[in-house]
Amino acid sequence: MTRSIALGNSVRKLLNVDMQPYGITSEKFAEVSEMQATLMLKWYEKVDAQKADDLYLAAFLQETGKILIASDIIQEDEDVSFKAEVEFSNNLAQLEKSYVDVSSSEVTAEVFHHWGFDEKFIDMIRYSDTPIAAPQDVAEYATALNIVKTILPINKPFSEQAINFGLRKARDAGYDYEMLEDVIDDMLDVVEDSHE
């Protein structure tokens, strides 16, 4: 786990990229990645503590592909139009595909495959935009990752709409969505306290 967190941090430092196509700074990107991981851990400790650690790490690293996509979009000189669409998008994966033919989770999966990460871990992330297509052994993980990034998309983390979409997905997937809602409320209280 330490190796992966160090990897995540060094990837960001190494690329030190401009996340402007997504309308955020690299600091904000790191903050949202951390919030996704925290939400996952607090939620999954209540759902299935055995799976919580794997999911924590996957949630922390699942958006890594956005670094490469942002870089690609800048190189293609499409950052202005992409950023305008990101602002209003409720489906960043779909938007990414329309610009670069792959979603962030597919890019992330390829990077981790190249680095020799565990296949199951890679597949959790690979299918996090399309959990319905996931192999049975990773379907639950992919679904949980999808729910967390729905609630905390990098363009509008914890917006009312994002939370409602995420809770609906959780309910549809058979989770106790009220328990998830309690975890979200606790995190929002912490966020509000830190801004006072």
Contacts in CASP RR format, 6 or more apart in sequence:
PFRMAT RR
TARGET T0000
AUTHOR 0000-0000-0000
METHOD contacts of the structure
MODEL  1
MTRSIALGNSVRKLLNVDMQPYGITSEKFAEVSEMQATLMLKWYEKVDAQ
KADDLYLAAFLQETGKILIASDIIQEDEDVSFKAEVEFSNNLAQLEKSYV
DVSSSEVTAEVFHHWGFDEKFIDMIRYSDTPIAAPQDVAEYATALNIVKT
ILPINKPFSEQAINFGLRKARDAGYDYEMLEDVIDDMLDVVEDSHE
1 53 0 8 1.000
1 57 0 8 1.000
4 57 0 8 1.000
4 60 0 8 1.000
4 61 0 8 1.000
5 57 0 8 1.000
5 60 0 8 1.000
7 61 0 8 1.000
7 115 0 8 1.000
8 60 0 8 1.000
8 61 0 8 1.000
8 64 0 8 1.000
11 64 0 8 1.000
11 67 0 8 1.000
12 26 0 8 1.000
12 29 0 8 1.000
12 30 0 8 1.000
12 67 0 8 1.000
15 67 0 8 1.000
15 68 0 8 1.000
15 71 0 8 1.000
16 26 0 8 1.000
17 26 0 8 1.000
17 67 0 8 1.000
17 70 0 8 1.000
17 71 0 8 1.000
18 26 0 8 1.000
18 70 0 8 1.000
18 71 0 8 1.000
18 74 0 8 1.000
19 25 0 8 1.000
19 26 0 8 1.000
19 28 0 8 1.000
19 29 0 8 1.000
19 66 0 8 1.000
19 67 0 8 1.000
19 70 0 8 1.000
20 70 0 8 1.000
20 74 0 8 1.000
20 79 0 8 1.000
20 83 0 8 1.000
21 69 0 8 1.000
21 70 0 8 1.000
21 73 0 8 1.000
21 74 0 8 1.000
21 78 0 8 1.000
21 79 0 8 1.000
21 82 0 8 1.000
21 83 0 8 1.000
21 86 0 8 1.000
22 29 0 8 1.000
22 66 0 8 1.000
22 70 0 8 1.000
22 83 0 8 1.000
22 86 0 8 1.000
22 92 0 8 1.000
22 154 0 8 1.000
22 155 0 8 1.000
23 83 0 8 1.000
23 86 0 8 1.000
23 87 0 8 1.000
23 155 0 8 1.000
24 32 0 8 1.000
24 154 0 8 1.000
24 155 0 8 1.000
28 154 0 8 1.000
29 63 0 8 1.000
29 66 0 8 1.000
29 67 0 8 1.000
29 154 0 8 1.000
32 63 0 8 1.000
32 152 0 8 1.000
32 154 0 8 1.000
32 157 0 8 1.000
33 60 0 8 1.000
33 61 0 8 1.000
33 63 0 8 1.000
34 60 0 8 1.000
35 152 0 8 1.000
35 157 0 8 1.000
35 158 0 8 1.000
35 187 0 8 1.000
36 59 0 8 1.000
36 60 0 8 1.000
36 62 0 8 1.000
36 63 0 8 1.000
36 148 0 8 1.000
36 149 0 8 1.000
36 152 0 8 1.000
37 56 0 8 1.000
37 57 0 8 1.000
37 59 0 8 1.000
37 60 0 8 1.000
38 187 0 8 1.000
39 59 0 8 1.000
39 148 0 8 1.000
39 151 0 8 1.000
39 152 0 8 1.000
39 183 0 8 1.000
39 184 0 8 1.000
39 187 0 8 1.000
40 52 0 8 1.000
40 55 0 8 1.000
40 56 0 8 1.000
40 58 0 8 1.000
40 59 0 8 1.000
40 144 0 8 1.000
40 145 0 8 1.000
40 148 0 8 1.000
41 52 0 8 1.000
41 55 0 8 1.000
41 56 0 8 1.000
41 59 0 8 1.000
42 183 0 8 1.000
42 186 0 8 1.000
42 187 0 8 1.000
43 144 0 8 1.000
43 148 0 8 1.000
43 179 0 8 1.000
43 180 0 8 1.000
43 183 0 8 1.000
44 51 0 8 1.000
44 52 0 8 1.000
44 55 0 8 1.000
44 56 0 8 1.000
44 144 0 8 1.000
45 52 0 8 1.000
46 179 0 8 1.000
46 183 0 8 1.000
47 144 0 8 1.000
47 175 0 8 1.000
47 176 0 8 1.000
47 179 0 8 1.000
51 140 0 8 1.000
51 141 0 8 1.000
54 121 0 8 1.000
54 124 0 8 1.000
54 141 0 8 1.000
55 124 0 8 1.000
55 141 0 8 1.000
55 144 0 8 1.000
55 145 0 8 1.000
57 121 0 8 1.000
58 121 0 8 1.000
58 124 0 8 1.000
58 125 0 8 1.000
58 128 0 8 1.000
58 141 0 8 1.000
58 145 0 8 1.000
59 145 0 8 1.000
59 148 0 8 1.000
59 149 0 8 1.000
61 108 0 8 1.000
61 112 0 8 1.000
61 125 0 8 1.000
62 104 0 8 1.000
62 105 0 8 1.000
62 108 0 8 1.000
62 125 0 8 1.000
62 128 0 8 1.000
62 145 0 8 1.000
62 149 0 8 1.000
63 104 0 8 1.000
63 108 0 8 1.000
63 149 0 8 1.000
63 154 0 8 1.000
64 104 0 8 1.000
64 107 0 8 1.000
64 108 0 8 1.000
64 111 0 8 1.000
65 104 0 8 1.000
65 105 0 8 1.000
65 107 0 8 1.000
65 108 0 8 1.000
65 111 0 8 1.000
66 96 0 8 1.000
66 104 0 8 1.000
66 107 0 8 1.000
66 154 0 8 1.000
68 107 0 8 1.000
68 111 0 8 1.000
69 96 0 8 1.000
69 99 0 8 1.000
69 100 0 8 1.000
69 102 0 8 1.000
69 104 0 8 1.000
69 107 0 8 1.000
72 100 0 8 1.000
73 79 0 8 1.000
73 82 0 8 1.000
73 99 0 8 1.000
73 100 0 8 1.000
76 99 0 8 1.000
78 99 0 8 1.000
82 95 0 8 1.000
82 99 0 8 1.000
85 95 0 8 1.000
86 92 0 8 1.000
86 95 0 8 1.000
86 155 0 8 1.000
87 155 0 8 1.000
89 95 0 8 1.000
89 155 0 8 1.000
90 153 0 8 1.000
90 161 0 8 1.000
90 165 0 8 1.000
92 103 0 8 1.000
92 104 0 8 1.000
92 153 0 8 1.000
92 154 0 8 1.000
92 155 0 8 1.000
93 103 0 8 1.000
93 104 0 8 1.000
93 105 0 8 1.000
93 129 0 8 1.000
94 103 0 8 1.000
96 102 0 8 1.000
96 103 0 8 1.000
96 104 0 8 1.000
97 103 0 8 1.000
103 129 0 8 1.000
104 129 0 8 1.000
105 125 0 8 1.000
105 126 0 8 1.000
105 127 0 8 1.000
105 128 0 8 1.000
105 129 0 8 1.000
106 126 0 8 1.000
106 129 0 8 1.000
108 125 0 8 1.000
108 126 0 8 1.000
109 122 0 8 1.000
109 123 0 8 1.000
109 125 0 8 1.000
109 126 0 8 1.000
112 121 0 8 1.000
112 122 0 8 1.000
112 125 0 8 1.000
113 119 0 8 1.000
113 122 0 8 1.000
120 137 0 8 1.000
120 138 0 8 1.000
123 134 0 8 1.000
123 135 0 8 1.000
123 138 0 8 1.000
123 142 0 8 1.000
124 138 0 8 1.000
124 141 0 8 1.000
124 142 0 8 1.000
124 145 0 8 1.000
125 142 0 8 1.000
125 145 0 8 1.000
126 142 0 8 1.000
127 133 0 8 1.000
127 134 0 8 1.000
127 135 0 8 1.000
127 138 0 8 1.000
127 139 0 8 1.000
127 142 0 8 1.000
128 142 0 8 1.000
128 145 0 8 1.000
128 146 0 8 1.000
128 149 0 8 1.000
129 146 0 8 1.000
130 142 0 8 1.000
131 139 0 8 1.000
131 142 0 8 1.000
131 143 0 8 1.000
131 145 0 8 1.000
131 146 0 8 1.000
131 173 0 8 1.000
134 141 0 8 1.000
134 142 0 8 1.000
134 143 0 8 1.000
143 169 0 8 1.000
143 173 0 8 1.000
146 169 0 8 1.000
147 166 0 8 1.000
147 169 0 8 1.000
147 170 0 8 1.000
147 173 0 8 1.000
147 175 0 8 1.000
147 180 0 8 1.000
150 162 0 8 1.000
150 165 0 8 1.000
150 166 0 8 1.000
150 169 0 8 1.000
151 157 0 8 1.000
151 158 0 8 1.000
151 162 0 8 1.000
151 163 0 8 1.000
151 165 0 8 1.000
151 166 0 8 1.000
151 167 0 8 1.000
151 184 0 8 1.000
152 158 0 8 1.000
152 162 0 8 1.000
153 162 0 8 1.000
156 162 0 8 1.000
158 184 0 8 1.000
158 187 0 8 1.000
158 188 0 8 1.000
158 191 0 8 1.000
163 184 0 8 1.000
167 177 0 8 1.000
167 180 0 8 1.000
167 181 0 8 1.000
167 184 0 8 1.000
168 177 0 8 1.000
170 177 0 8 1.000
170 180 0 8 1.000
171 177 0 8 1.000
END
